[in-house]
Amino acid sequence: MKTLAAVGFVLGLTIIVACGGPGSPGPASDEGGTIDTLRISVVDTIGVMMGDSSYVFGNVTDATRTPDGEIYVLDGLRCRLSVYSPEGIFQRSVGRKGSGPGEYQYPKSFALMSDGSVVICDWGGISVTHLTPELEFDTLITGYRHIAPDRLVPFPDGSYVGMTLRHSVENGQPVGSTYVARFDRSTQPELVYCGYPMTFSLGDDGDLNVHTVLLRWDTGPDGSVYVAIGCDSVWAFTGYGPEGDTLVTVFKPWERVAKTEEELEEGLLHESLSTGRESGTSVNRDRRYENVPRYHNAIGSIDVDDQGRIWVGRGWTDVPTFDVYSPRGNLLFVATVPALEDVDGLSYCFDNGYLAFDEQPEDYPKVYLLRMGRRTD
């Protein structure tokens, strides 16, 4: 049997509950019913099952709008970044599968910087690529010990914020933590905002499984960073200043919301990065039906728009619903997307407009173009 010091490394996006007990009864009401609820509508989609290859996605791993309204879509399986007009018309794409400059093994996320340049996390290649504002290759950063910074979001000074981890073996046992940190063109973080411990298990094949806390984060236009834990027992998020000082913590009373039997039977999409001394690096995507969490996460997502408003996605509702806060933590309004009721596996971006994209499509991957509509009664 292999020792823990010599096993292969498997980074699993496996959710562990590491955030306290069930808390106080909730969910909390919307400030006594005085908060407006606004409706977001779906006006169009990008993506087809078959046809023009410019609109056929392998899987969408990230997407955003530019200040000019263009839409950038990152495809992990097809290893390309595609650009569409504000109306969803294909313009061009860059990137392909490979290990050379401007090539990727599995691009997982990207940060669109204020000058138009782009930073792409290649999860499979354990590297970060910098592209110019013209989307031409600029710099490739390699040499990360375990993973490249993941789920990248831009920081105003040209750096970016992402997740990293550190782990080692002490006294024969693995130890480590997951961090949200700011990076520039270096493998080492400039500033760590927060960190959470990892847990470990030894798989049947002798590989070391690393289980991480599910974190959500985004940056504001002023350099603030907001972080929430994807947790079924606590509803809270924290805002940090550009230098890491705590600006605000917002907490709501919360009681766990159980999944239905149908939801449990749907299983859970699992993505993992495996690296072995002999096998190299591979990305694994499958749907698991065992050990599925029995409760919904309180917070499903967090995103900061270009006005600095914080969109906190409810993790338990059939209709996508967002509590929208000011940078000071005051609830401004609630927004819903009724047209996407019961559509699972969606991620949202509210920068320079509104869009959503499939991470777990039931049919084929697509990007949804959204528009803020009228107030609901």
Phi, psi and omega per residue, in radians:
M1 nan 2.439 3.140
K2 -1.249 2.588 3.031
T3 -1.440 2.827 -3.132
L4 -1.117 -0.447 -3.102
A5 -1.323 -0.238 -3.021
A6 -2.135 0.141 -3.093
V7 -1.364 2.821 3.030
G8 -1.181 2.893 -3.063
F9 -1.917 2.193 3.079
V10 -2.173 1.965 3.062
L11 -1.621 1.901 -3.134
G12 -1.832 2.386 3.031
L13 -1.433 0.997 -3.108
T14 -1.616 2.192 -3.086
I15 -1.338 2.287 2.997
I16 -2.117 2.560 3.134
V17 -1.554 1.912 -3.077
A18 -2.442 0.713 -3.013
C19 -2.403 0.568 2.983
G20 1.726 -3.058 -3.087
G21 -1.514 -2.965 -3.025
P22 -1.211 -0.212 3.047
G23 1.291 -2.855 -3.103
S24 -1.515 2.782 3.131
P25 -1.029 2.522 -3.135
G26 -2.993 -2.812 -0.026
P27 -1.120 2.780 -3.132
A28 -1.293 2.645 3.076
S29 -1.383 2.900 -3.068
D30 -1.485 1.333 3.010
E31 0.875 0.821 3.076
G32 1.220 0.355 3.093
G33 1.403 0.219 -3.096
T34 -1.633 -0.041 -3.076
I35 -1.597 2.303 3.100
D36 -1.175 2.534 2.991
T37 -1.958 2.126 -3.098
L38 -1.867 2.579 -3.105
R39 -1.822 2.290 3.027
I40 -1.812 2.305 -3.110
S41 -1.910 2.736 3.038
V42 -1.627 2.104 -3.093
V43 -1.788 -0.363 3.136
D44 -3.007 2.994 3.052
T45 -2.359 2.735 2.988
I46 -2.038 2.244 3.133
G47 2.272 2.402 3.092
V48 -2.368 2.765 3.115
M49 -1.310 -0.747 3.135
M50 -2.474 2.697 3.104
G51 2.254 -2.408 -3.111
D52 -0.998 2.112 -3.078
S53 -1.102 -0.344 3.113
S54 -1.197 -0.283 -3.114
Y55 -2.036 0.030 3.097
V56 -1.696 2.037 -3.121
F57 -1.738 2.523 2.950
G58 -1.288 -1.009 2.892
N59 -2.814 2.465 -3.119
V60 -1.562 2.075 3.138
T61 -1.765 -0.335 3.125
D62 -2.885 2.694 3.109
A63 -2.815 2.646 3.084
T64 -2.792 2.934 2.999
R65 -1.811 2.608 3.039
T66 -1.555 2.915 3.063
P67 -1.002 -0.440 3.102
D68 -1.505 -0.013 3.107
G69 1.641 -0.125 3.084
E70 -1.113 2.764 -3.071
I71 -2.057 2.128 3.084
Y72 -1.770 2.263 -3.121
V73 -2.227 2.189 3.127
L74 -1.758 2.233 -3.127
D75 -1.934 1.985 -3.083
G76 -1.211 -0.737 -3.082
L77 -1.354 -0.622 3.123
R78 -1.560 -0.069 3.003
C79 0.983 0.856 -3.128
R80 -2.545 2.701 3.010
L81 -1.930 2.087 -3.089
S82 -1.920 2.573 -3.124
V83 -2.030 2.299 3.116
Y84 -2.193 2.672 3.089
S85 -1.194 2.935 3.094
P86 -0.982 -0.426 3.135
E87 -1.585 -0.039 3.110
G88 1.646 0.284 3.117
I89 -1.543 2.289 -3.095
F90 -1.091 2.368 3.104
Q91 -1.926 -0.934 -3.114
R92 -3.003 2.978 3.057
S93 -2.522 2.711 3.093
V94 -2.340 2.675 3.100
G95 1.708 2.734 3.062
R96 -2.843 3.015 -3.122
K97 -1.326 2.372 3.133
G98 2.792 -3.012 -3.104
S99 -2.143 0.192 3.129
G100 -1.659 -3.109 3.113
P101 -1.024 2.267 -3.122
G102 1.339 0.180 3.086
E103 -2.036 2.749 -2.988
Y104 -2.460 2.669 3.015
Q105 -1.593 -0.758 3.077
Y106 -2.852 1.527 -3.138
P107 -1.208 2.194 -2.954
K108 -1.837 -0.546 -3.110
S109 -2.830 2.903 3.077
F110 -2.605 2.748 3.065
A111 -2.061 2.180 3.058
L112 -1.608 1.986 -3.034
M113 -1.448 2.901 -3.070
S114 -1.131 -0.452 3.127
D115 -1.560 0.085 -3.141
G116 1.621 -0.164 3.087
S117 -1.262 2.871 -3.048
V118 -2.315 2.439 3.061
V119 -2.071 2.181 -3.047
I120 -2.045 2.257 3.014
C121 -1.519 2.067 3.012
D122 -1.683 1.682 -3.070
W123 -1.074 -0.804 -3.118
G124 -1.197 -0.618 -3.125
G125 -1.514 -0.034 -3.116
I126 0.842 0.958 -3.092
S127 -2.665 2.917 3.071
V128 -2.231 2.266 3.139
T129 -1.927 2.310 3.039
H130 -1.780 2.235 3.066
L131 -1.931 2.608 3.094
T132 -1.273 2.967 3.056
P133 -1.009 -0.390 3.081
E134 -1.517 0.085 -3.138
L135 1.164 0.484 3.009
E136 -1.623 2.649 -3.113
F137 -1.070 2.377 3.126
D138 -2.089 -1.104 -3.020
T139 -2.527 2.486 3.035
L140 -2.007 2.161 3.120
I141 -1.842 2.111 3.095
T142 -2.225 -3.061 3.087
G143 1.619 0.204 3.071
Y144 -1.200 2.508 -3.022
R145 -1.255 -0.756 -3.085
H146 -2.125 -1.017 3.112
I147 -2.393 2.751 2.968
A148 -1.382 2.690 3.084
P149 -0.923 2.350 -3.001
D150 -2.043 2.798 3.135
R151 0.904 1.096 -3.009
L152 -1.308 2.461 3.003
V153 -2.378 2.592 -3.004
P154 -1.345 2.638 3.000
F155 -2.019 2.497 -2.968
P156 -1.008 -0.455 -3.059
D157 -1.516 0.140 -3.126
G158 1.748 -0.145 3.016
S159 -1.543 -2.999 -3.111
Y160 -2.587 2.830 -3.140
V161 -1.992 2.376 3.124
G162 -2.732 -3.089 3.131
M163 -1.741 2.466 2.993
T164 -2.429 3.056 3.104
L165 -2.581 2.783 3.056
R166 -2.365 2.325 3.028
H167 -2.605 2.700 -3.111
S168 -2.714 -3.120 3.094
V169 -1.999 2.142 3.117
E170 -2.159 2.177 -3.114
N171 0.952 0.667 3.091
G172 1.417 0.033 -3.101
Q173 -2.147 2.477 3.122
P174 -1.315 2.456 3.050
V175 -2.411 2.682 3.115
G176 3.083 2.993 -3.139
S177 -2.526 2.730 3.036
T178 -1.836 2.412 -3.042
Y179 -2.238 2.542 2.867
V180 -1.760 2.131 -2.965
A181 -2.547 2.860 3.089
R182 -1.789 2.415 -3.093
F183 -2.243 2.669 2.908
D184 -2.085 -2.477 -3.114
R185 -1.542 1.064 -3.121
S186 -2.622 2.716 3.081
T187 -1.376 -0.204 -3.124
Q188 -1.824 2.446 -3.125
P189 -1.199 2.542 3.017
E190 -1.333 -0.635 -3.063
L191 -2.679 2.304 3.064
V192 -1.760 2.178 -3.136
Y193 -1.510 -0.770 -3.131
C194 -2.802 2.791 -3.136
G195 -2.560 2.661 -3.121
Y196 -2.412 2.478 -3.093
P197 -1.206 2.632 3.051
M198 -1.738 2.797 2.979
T199 -2.055 2.825 -3.005
F200 -2.353 2.594 3.018
S201 -2.550 2.705 -3.135
L202 -1.769 2.089 -3.103
G203 -1.299 2.941 -3.135
D204 -1.085 -0.453 -3.137
D205 -1.546 0.076 3.127
G206 1.542 0.005 3.105
D207 -1.414 2.611 3.113
L208 -1.543 2.028 3.105
N209 -1.561 2.224 -3.118
V210 -1.891 2.060 -3.100
H211 -1.816 2.198 -3.055
T212 -1.969 2.626 2.992
V213 -1.172 2.403 3.128
L214 -1.387 1.987 -3.126
L215 -1.960 2.541 3.020
R216 -2.159 2.484 -3.136
W217 -2.760 2.823 2.999
D218 -2.798 2.869 3.138
T219 -1.929 2.607 3.048
G220 -1.659 2.917 -3.119
P221 -1.119 -0.317 3.129
D222 -1.641 0.083 -3.130
G223 1.609 0.071 3.046
S224 -1.270 2.711 -3.127
V225 -2.260 2.232 -3.128
Y226 -2.014 2.283 -3.044
V227 -2.246 2.349 3.030
A228 -2.276 2.629 3.055
I229 -1.696 2.300 3.023
G230 -1.334 1.697 -2.927
C231 -2.455 2.515 -3.107
D232 -1.573 -0.045 -3.022
S233 -2.125 -0.098 3.137
V234 -2.460 2.383 3.025
W235 -1.932 1.919 -3.131
A236 -2.899 2.621 2.949
F237 -2.498 2.744 -3.077
T238 -2.232 2.413 3.064
G239 -1.865 2.359 3.133
Y240 -2.026 2.546 3.058
G241 -1.322 2.992 -3.122
P242 -0.971 -0.481 -3.133
E243 -1.766 0.193 3.033
G244 1.660 -0.028 3.108
D245 -1.287 2.560 -3.123
T246 -1.322 2.158 -3.141
L247 -1.642 -0.774 -3.046
V248 -2.769 2.544 2.962
T249 -2.236 2.175 -3.128
V250 -1.941 2.208 -3.090
F251 -2.277 2.383 3.042
K252 -2.163 2.468 3.015
P253 -0.971 2.517 -3.003
W254 -2.619 2.435 2.996
E255 -2.180 2.401 -3.076
R256 -0.943 2.481 3.091
V257 -1.986 1.998 -3.079
A258 -1.295 2.549 3.018
K259 -1.353 2.662 3.052
T260 -1.327 2.893 3.102
E261 -1.079 -0.625 3.111
E262 -1.120 -0.710 3.120
E263 -1.145 -0.671 3.118
L264 -1.168 -0.629 -3.133
E265 -1.211 -0.395 3.121
E266 -1.214 -0.320 3.117
G267 1.332 -2.846 -3.036
L268 -2.492 2.222 3.055
L269 -1.218 2.274 -3.083
H270 -2.156 2.221 3.062
E271 -2.054 2.332 3.116
S272 -2.469 2.648 3.075
L273 -1.925 2.154 -3.113
S274 -1.998 2.302 3.035
T275 -2.311 2.237 3.100
G276 -2.205 2.771 -3.094
R277 -1.157 -0.490 -3.133
E278 -1.896 -0.563 -3.025
S279 -1.510 -0.250 -3.104
G280 1.361 -2.636 -3.048
T281 -1.921 2.416 3.055
S282 -2.575 2.619 3.081
V283 -1.863 2.288 -3.105
N284 -2.041 2.277 3.097
R285 -2.245 2.113 3.084
D286 -2.645 2.942 3.099
R287 -1.870 2.185 -3.100
R288 -1.830 2.504 -3.090
Y289 -2.077 0.044 3.090
E290 -1.965 2.601 3.134
N291 0.980 0.642 3.074
V292 -1.310 2.282 3.117
P293 -0.958 2.391 -3.036
R294 -1.526 -0.130 -3.104
Y295 -2.202 2.658 3.061
H296 -1.310 2.559 2.976
N297 -1.189 2.516 3.120
A298 -1.152 -0.818 3.113
I299 -1.931 2.175 -3.136
G300 -1.636 -0.439 -3.102
S301 -2.859 2.846 3.013
I302 -2.537 2.321 -3.082
D303 -2.576 2.441 3.141
V304 -1.944 2.225 -3.113
D305 -1.511 3.123 -3.059
D306 -1.233 -0.147 3.034
Q307 -1.667 0.015 3.134
G308 1.509 0.093 3.119
R309 -1.382 2.485 -3.030
I310 -1.807 2.032 -3.120
W311 -1.714 1.926 -3.101
V312 -1.850 1.945 -3.093
G313 -1.377 2.294 3.067
R314 -1.268 2.340 -3.053
G315 -1.587 0.006 -2.978
W316 -2.123 -0.015 -3.023
T317 -1.695 2.559 3.076
D318 -1.239 -0.685 3.043
V319 -1.523 2.166 3.115
P320 -0.955 2.174 -3.034
T321 -2.368 2.393 -3.080
F322 -2.249 2.285 2.948
D323 -1.598 2.116 -3.014
V324 -1.867 2.150 -3.019
Y325 -2.007 2.713 2.970
S326 -1.370 2.884 3.089
P327 -1.016 -0.380 3.109
R328 -1.506 -0.027 3.104
G329 1.591 0.272 3.093
N330 -1.578 2.310 3.122
L331 -1.222 2.133 -3.089
L332 -1.657 -0.876 3.130
F333 -2.877 3.008 3.059
V334 -2.006 2.455 3.117
A335 -2.196 2.440 3.119
T336 -2.216 2.751 3.084
V337 -2.185 1.380 -3.050
P338 -1.036 -0.544 -3.098
A339 -1.157 -0.313 -3.119
L340 -1.875 0.414 3.087
E341 -1.026 2.349 3.105
D342 1.141 0.226 3.022
V343 -1.588 1.871 -3.054
D344 -1.517 2.851 3.016
G345 1.282 0.499 -3.140
L346 -1.706 2.508 2.949
S347 -2.020 2.677 -3.042
Y348 -2.204 2.635 3.022
C349 -2.392 2.291 -3.080
F350 -2.044 0.263 3.075
D351 -1.371 2.260 3.029
N352 0.999 0.511 -3.080
G353 2.274 -2.964 -3.022
Y354 -2.229 2.361 3.011
L355 -2.705 2.838 3.052
A356 -2.391 2.787 3.098
F357 -2.567 2.644 -3.120
D358 -1.373 2.187 2.903
E359 -1.775 -0.398 3.136
Q360 -2.346 1.138 -3.038
P361 -1.178 2.517 3.057
E362 -1.381 -0.489 -3.139
D363 -2.055 -1.218 3.114
Y364 -2.604 2.681 -3.075
P365 -1.174 2.485 3.097
K366 -2.670 2.815 3.045
V367 -1.934 2.297 -3.132
Y368 -1.751 2.207 3.070
L369 -1.594 2.175 -2.995
L370 -2.010 2.776 3.099
R371 -2.550 2.382 3.086
M372 -1.207 2.273 -3.109
G373 -1.955 -2.506 -3.010
R374 -1.497 2.929 3.041
R375 -1.272 2.466 3.065
T376 -1.706 2.651 -3.130
D377 -1.615 nan nan
